[in-house]
Structures are given as C-alpha cells and as structure tokens.
Amino acid sequence: MSSFSTPRLKKAIKVALDMGLPVAGYEVLADGGIRVLTVQEKQDQADAALDAWARSQRG
C-alpha cells in the first residue's frame, strides 16, 4: 500500500507537465495513491455528467 506524501504528489504533477499534459487537478485515492487529472479528463467527466442528465430528462 502506498502512502500519500507531498513530494510524491509534486513528482506526479511534474511528470504530467513534462509530458505536455495540462493538469486540471489531482485526487488522493483511499489507498494513498495519486491520480493526476488532465484537462481532457475533466472535460470527459463533464460531458458524461451532461449526457447522464440529458438521459434522465428524456425519461
């Protein structure tokens, strides 16, 4: 099991930025892992939420 640490978070974000990915945020997982969110992931999540809402409106 990994444990969260600020240096690990900074390294994960730096790696994403070095790869040219636009970082939109991060999540600290229950097991202490880190998930770096890119702009595209945020857009995909927003699109999925909008699609779910639209489906719920159609009945």
LINVENZI-V130842 format. One record per helix or strand of 3 or more residues. SS is the DSSP state (helix for helix, strand for strand). FROM is the first residue (numbers start at 1). TO is the last residue. If there is no record, write none. Layout:
BEGIN
<<SS & FROM & TO> <SS & FROM & TO>>
END
This chain:
BEGIN
<<helix & 6 & 18> <strand & 23 & 28> <strand & 34 & 38> <helix & 39 & 58>>
END
